[in-house]
Each structure stands twice: as C-alpha cells, then as structure tokens.
C-alpha cells in the first residue's frame, strides 16, 4: 500500500461506522466490472449487508488469529 493510500485509510478509519460503510460501498462500486467475476446486484447487496453488520457489532465473530490457526490445522497432514 502506498503512503498516500495509507494516509487515506487512516482518515477513513476515523469516520463513523455509517460513513465507512458508505465509503466502502462507493469504492467497490468504482472498480471496473470484470464480467468473469461480476456477481450482480444481489452480491453487492449481500456485501453491503455483511459490512454494515460487521460495523454494527465489531466485537462479534472470532479473532483472525483463531480462525487462521484453525484453518492451518485443517490444512496440515494428520499425524498418526
């Protein structure tokens, strides 16, 4: 990430939850559509719903470290 992008991110993180969700939606909408990856309006709506849900409950879910460790354990060959 460039210094400019990092500064923008720091500023964006200081916004309210609603403002961050709106900004994220606008940024995603500004990306060029890739027909091979275009999931349509339903995907965008689901992404928006999940982003707002995550912002509304920042303490929900599991810590990334726990999820990562669990996934890595599943990928490792079973020791007998």
trRosetta pair geometry for C-beta under 8 A, 3 or more apart (Angstrom, degrees):
i j d omega theta_ij theta_ji phi_ij phi_ji
1 5 4.7 -121 -174 90 91 125
1 6 5.3 114 123 -61 117 86
1 9 7.4 -2 177 -15 148 143
2 5 4.6 95 55 8 80 101
2 6 6.9 -141 96 -6 42 87
3 6 5.6 -55 -146 36 32 114
3 7 6.4 33 154 -20 66 103
4 7 5.9 -55 -152 34 30 110
4 8 6.5 28 151 -17 64 106
5 8 5.6 -54 -149 38 34 113
5 9 6.3 38 151 -23 66 104
6 9 5.5 -51 -149 34 31 115
6 10 6.6 35 151 -21 63 102
7 10 5.7 -50 -151 33 33 113
7 11 6.6 31 151 -15 64 104
8 11 5.7 -56 -151 39 33 110
8 12 6.1 34 152 -22 67 107
9 12 5.5 -54 -143 37 31 112
9 13 6.3 33 157 -22 65 105
10 13 5.9 -54 -149 33 28 111
10 14 7.1 28 151 -21 59 104
11 14 5.9 -59 -161 28 35 112
11 15 7.7 48 143 -34 62 93
12 15 5.8 -37 -168 4 45 117
12 20 6.3 103 165 -117 87 85
12 23 5.8 -161 -144 120 112 160
13 20 7.2 45 -113 -104 36 129
15 19 3.8 -115 170 96 120 124
15 20 4.9 156 84 -56 112 77
15 23 6.6 100 58 -10 166 140
16 19 4.6 91 53 9 79 105
16 20 7.0 -144 92 -7 39 86
17 20 5.8 -56 -148 36 30 110
17 21 6.4 29 154 -19 65 105
17 55 4.1 141 -163 165 108 119
17 56 6.9 119 161 -73 153 51
18 21 5.7 -53 -147 35 32 111
18 22 6.3 31 154 -17 66 106
18 55 7.8 156 -62 127 37 148
19 22 5.7 -53 -146 38 32 111
19 23 6.1 33 154 -20 65 107
20 23 5.6 -54 -144 38 31 112
20 24 6.2 34 155 -21 65 105
20 55 6.4 169 78 -116 118 139
21 24 5.8 -52 -147 35 29 112
21 25 6.4 30 154 -19 63 106
21 48 7.2 86 179 -155 105 74
21 51 5.3 143 -130 125 91 112
21 52 5.2 53 -132 -85 152 74
21 55 5.6 -105 -60 2 110 159
22 25 5.8 -56 -150 36 31 111
22 26 6.4 29 153 -18 65 107
23 26 5.7 -56 -148 38 31 111
23 27 6.3 31 154 -19 66 106
24 27 5.8 -55 -147 36 30 110
24 28 6.3 28 156 -16 64 107
24 51 5.8 -159 92 -162 148 154
25 28 5.9 -56 -148 39 29 109
25 29 6.2 28 154 -19 64 110
25 44 7.8 87 -146 -176 92 98
25 48 5.6 36 -98 -104 120 103
25 51 7.4 -171 -59 64 87 156
26 29 5.6 -57 -145 39 30 112
26 30 6.4 32 154 -26 64 107
27 30 5.7 -56 -151 29 31 113
27 31 7.4 42 151 -33 60 93
28 31 6.1 -42 -163 9 39 113
28 44 7.3 163 120 -130 129 94
28 47 7.1 -156 169 125 172 148
29 44 7.6 63 -84 -142 86 135
33 38 5.4 30 -171 -89 102 116
34 37 4.3 29 86 35 114 103
34 38 6.4 -171 78 -43 51 78
35 38 5.4 -32 -132 0 32 121
39 42 7.1 -103 143 72 89 79
39 43 2.9 46 115 -26 123 163
39 44 7.3 158 82 -32 99 66
40 43 5.6 107 60 9 61 99
40 44 7.4 -119 115 0 38 93
41 44 5.4 -54 -147 39 40 113
41 45 6.1 41 155 -22 70 105
42 45 5.7 -55 -148 37 30 111
42 46 6.3 29 154 -18 65 106
43 46 5.8 -56 -148 38 31 110
43 47 6.2 33 153 -20 65 106
44 47 5.6 -53 -147 36 31 114
44 48 6.3 34 153 -20 64 105
45 48 5.6 -53 -149 36 31 113
45 49 6.4 34 152 -21 64 105
46 49 5.6 -51 -146 35 33 113
46 50 6.3 30 156 -16 65 106
47 50 5.9 -57 -147 39 29 108
47 51 6.2 29 155 -20 64 108
48 51 5.8 -55 -145 36 29 111
48 52 6.3 25 158 -15 64 107
49 52 6.0 -59 -149 39 27 107
49 53 6.2 28 153 -20 64 110
50 53 5.5 -54 -145 37 32 114
50 54 6.2 32 157 -19 66 105
51 54 5.9 -55 -148 36 29 110
51 55 6.3 25 155 -15 64 108
52 55 5.7 -56 -145 40 31 110
52 56 6.1 31 156 -22 66 109
53 56 5.8 -57 -145 36 28 110
53 57 6.5 -22 168 25 63 105
53 60 7.9 -63 151 63 86 154
54 57 6.8 -84 -142 60 23 74
54 58 7.1 60 163 -97 64 52
54 60 7.3 -131 -127 63 53 113
54 61 7.5 7 -124 -20 89 137
55 58 6.9 4 -150 -66 30 86
57 60 3.8 37 131 -15 116 124
57 61 8.0 128 113 -9 103 86
62 66 4.9 -101 167 77 113 127
62 67 5.3 129 96 -51 120 96
63 66 4.8 92 66 4 85 103
63 67 7.3 -161 94 -3 45 87
64 67 5.7 -60 -149 41 36 109
64 68 5.9 37 155 -23 71 109
65 68 5.7 -53 -143 37 28 113
65 69 6.3 28 158 -18 63 107
66 69 5.9 -55 -146 37 28 109
66 70 6.3 28 155 -19 63 109
67 70 5.7 -58 -150 37 29 113
67 71 6.3 27 155 -17 65 108
68 71 5.9 -59 -149 38 29 108
68 72 6.2 26 156 -17 66 109
69 72 5.8 -55 -144 39 29 110
69 73 6.3 33 155 -23 63 106
70 73 5.8 -55 -150 33 28 113
70 74 6.7 28 152 -18 62 105
71 74 5.7 -55 -152 34 34 112
71 75 6.5 27 153 -17 66 108
72 75 5.7 -59 -148 38 34 109
72 76 6.5 41 154 -29 67 101
73 76 5.9 -47 -148 23 32 113
